[in-house]
Amino acid sequence: MKKQFLIPISLLLLATACAPKNFEHIDLAAKETAGAIGCESFESRTWNAVNRYLIEQREIPSAREIKERLVIATKELKGPSGPLASKSIETLNTGVAEIFDILLNEAPQSEEVKNSDELLALLTALELGDETTNSRALLKKKIKKHFEKVSGQMRAVEVSCQVPDESLPADAEAGVDIPRLAGTALSLPVYGMRFSIATAYQSCQVLDESVMTRRTPDVDGIMVTGTHKDGVGKTREVASISTLLKTHPYYKNINTYEAKCLNPRSSPLIYDYGGKPYATTSLSSPLSFFKNAGSGTDALGVDCSGLVYTALSAAGLRMAPNKDNKATGVYGISARMYLEPEKNGLTCLQKISVTPTETLRGGDVVAVPGHVLMVDSVGIDPFGLGSAKSEKDCSLVSSRNFDFIIAQSSPSKDGVGINRYQARDYLREISSMRAGLEKYAYYACLAKFNSKSYRPSLETTSVVRHKMTPDCLGIRLKLDQESCIQTCPQLKK
């Protein structure tokens, strides 16, 4: 006869106490997904459920545990005539479970994801439509197929939406929330960039500061501490705040701030490779320059793609037609995605054509692998074509004669971060972008003499422009502490 062992109640209690510390958050992710089954926003809310966990818990959730809790959370699913049959619920559970397996097992394995920050960046990029690598293109296709499969299952069993969508921000009913349009002569992308720069530095005066040139002194007080966890970029920290404030071109001349502004001098922004504005999955989440998202280092600051996405979103410029930007999109969109925007889900952006009468515009986005920036303003002859007297001179066009200003976040001047820079001087630092833009200038020169239009298609450099069509204009994302600078007269110019 086999012996039977009774487990003491104290041990059962201990086992319960030793349940995963994030069990309640696993449960919440499952409930959020279950509540979205049957809703038009099911796909978006499923992404949000996973991303919320990654942002708040800073670890990768277990697909197995979420699926186990999903079985419990879907028991009460209903249709038009009452509770769903158990077989219908089982079918839906199987379909949704397959999605979680892809998002939390297959995707991180395919892209060799090492931590929650990297997975958050990957998933937000895939949601946008990233196809910058073969594995991402395959993952995007597979994820889309599985969401379509579950949508078909939901229609087949006529499941009802269990939990209504979160209320939209107060400005949603008005469509594009643009108080900025009154009296401003700036294009929307440029407005969004300057609005973001002024918010980051909590000052209107910063927009009057001289643009950086090669003669601008380096910033002191910033120390390189190593290499980012991706093995590519450098990590930096503020070694001396007082020294930094004295030498930083956007802090040194500003000593006082309006009462309603945050004084950023105690935690000044620098260039932070991988750094993004902080955001949550809430529909009303602002983008914040003043809270560390953990995607870079402990230093406050953002990288190039974080700033460009913020600028476009702050202006209400969608990445894809009829699809408002999410604050969490800032974690996923990379510089490389702008190289081929229409292949990577950014279908409200397209490569520019150069014509006999037009080349660059303020608001154009320039991208190379590893960096992206925005054209802030252009002179009469942005590509410096005046020196070319005939078509044969087009091969001699040089960036030394470029006449436009860029806005970006870059490690220039030993880590300055967000800045406006004379293009011809900045391009001395980045040979890949210099070569690419000189090629654009070459085609612009040909257009001038041949009376033709050209649309350069280069593998390593792209100049893209927002379409500005009605379906690409949406609800703007708010910035944390933006009320400080909303009335800046510099934003009316």
HUCORQUI-V684014 format. One record per residue. RES is the residue in one letter. PHI is phi in whole degrees, 0 to 359 (999 if undefined). Layout:
res=<RES/RES>
phi=<PHI/PHI>
//
This chain:
res=<M/K/K/Q/F/L/I/P/I/S/L/L/L/L/A/T/A/C/A/P/K/N/F/E/H/I/D/L/A/A/K/E/T/A/G/A/I/G/C/E/S/F/E/S/R/T/W/N/A/V/N/R/Y/L/I/E/Q/R/E/I/P/S/A/R/E/I/K/E/R/L/V/I/A/T/K/E/L/K/G/P/S/G/P/L/A/S/K/S/I/E/T/L/N/T/G/V/A/E/I/F/D/I/L/L/N/E/A/P/Q/S/E/E/V/K/N/S/D/E/L/L/A/L/L/T/A/L/E/L/G/D/E/T/T/N/S/R/A/L/L/K/K/K/I/K/K/H/F/E/K/V/S/G/Q/M/R/A/V/E/V/S/C/Q/V/P/D/E/S/L/P/A/D/A/E/A/G/V/D/I/P/R/L/A/G/T/A/L/S/L/P/V/Y/G/M/R/F/S/I/A/T/A/Y/Q/S/C/Q/V/L/D/E/S/V/M/T/R/R/T/P/D/V/D/G/I/M/V/T/G/T/H/K/D/G/V/G/K/T/R/E/V/A/S/I/S/T/L/L/K/T/H/P/Y/Y/K/N/I/N/T/Y/E/A/K/C/L/N/P/R/S/S/P/L/I/Y/D/Y/G/G/K/P/Y/A/T/T/S/L/S/S/P/L/S/F/F/K/N/A/G/S/G/T/D/A/L/G/V/D/C/S/G/L/V/Y/T/A/L/S/A/A/G/L/R/M/A/P/N/K/D/N/K/A/T/G/V/Y/G/I/S/A/R/M/Y/L/E/P/E/K/N/G/L/T/C/L/Q/K/I/S/V/T/P/T/E/T/L/R/G/G/D/V/V/A/V/P/G/H/V/L/M/V/D/S/V/G/I/D/P/F/G/L/G/S/A/K/S/E/K/D/C/S/L/V/S/S/R/N/F/D/F/I/I/A/Q/S/S/P/S/K/D/G/V/G/I/N/R/Y/Q/A/R/D/Y/L/R/E/I/S/S/M/R/A/G/L/E/K/Y/A/Y/Y/A/C/L/A/K/F/N/S/K/S/Y/R/P/S/L/E/T/T/S/V/V/R/H/K/M/T/P/D/C/L/G/I/R/L/K/L/D/Q/E/S/C/I/Q/T/C/P/Q/L/K/K>
phi=<999/286/283/252/248/265/273/302/302/299/287/297/296/296/298/295/294/267/300/310/298/255/304/296/281/298/299/296/299/294/294/298/291/299/293/269/298/96/265/299/268/306/297/299/285/291/304/298/299/289/296/300/299/298/291/276/259/57/209/275/288/277/298/299/292/296/295/297/287/296/301/287/291/262/297/261/301/231/241/302/253/131/302/287/295/301/293/294/295/298/298/296/300/297/296/292/300/298/295/297/298/291/293/253/242/292/299/296/291/296/260/54/290/253/204/294/297/293/290/300/298/295/292/293/291/294/297/289/118/299/231/288/230/298/294/291/297/292/296/303/297/292/297/301/299/287/295/295/298/294/300/297/296/297/292/296/265/56/290/269/296/276/236/302/300/302/299/287/304/301/273/296/296/275/78/283/272/230/297/294/292/293/84/265/259/279/291/301/299/293/301/300/292/292/299/292/297/296/293/301/265/54/201/285/301/299/283/265/294/299/293/289/226/294/272/296/296/293/278/255/95/247/238/284/251/157/244/302/298/277/80/248/280/270/259/225/216/279/273/212/296/298/292/299/297/282/245/285/297/252/241/295/261/243/248/232/227/302/301/276/267/279/276/275/289/281/222/294/280/227/283/234/301/85/287/231/300/288/209/238/276/297/298/260/295/278/263/239/280/251/227/286/277/82/279/246/240/286/288/279/158/230/265/296/290/298/288/295/297/299/298/295/290/293/265/74/261/290/275/225/302/58/223/296/295/261/301/291/301/296/283/250/285/248/300/296/295/284/296/230/301/286/267/242/85/262/280/272/242/216/294/279/250/260/235/299/244/214/234/275/232/299/101/295/252/248/227/227/303/100/206/214/212/239/284/277/200/233/275/297/231/301/265/61/272/300/281/276/262/204/300/294/281/299/289/262/301/229/296/298/256/296/228/206/245/248/234/194/240/211/278/306/54/66/107/299/89/293/202/242/219/295/302/299/278/298/295/295/276/230/296/295/288/300/297/294/288/294/291/301/298/300/293/296/295/300/300/297/268/258/55/235/253/231/241/302/232/250/288/251/215/223/249/238/227/290/290/61/280/306/285/256/252/219/283/288/276/280/252/300/69/287/299/300/238/297/257/304/296/295/274/261/279>
//
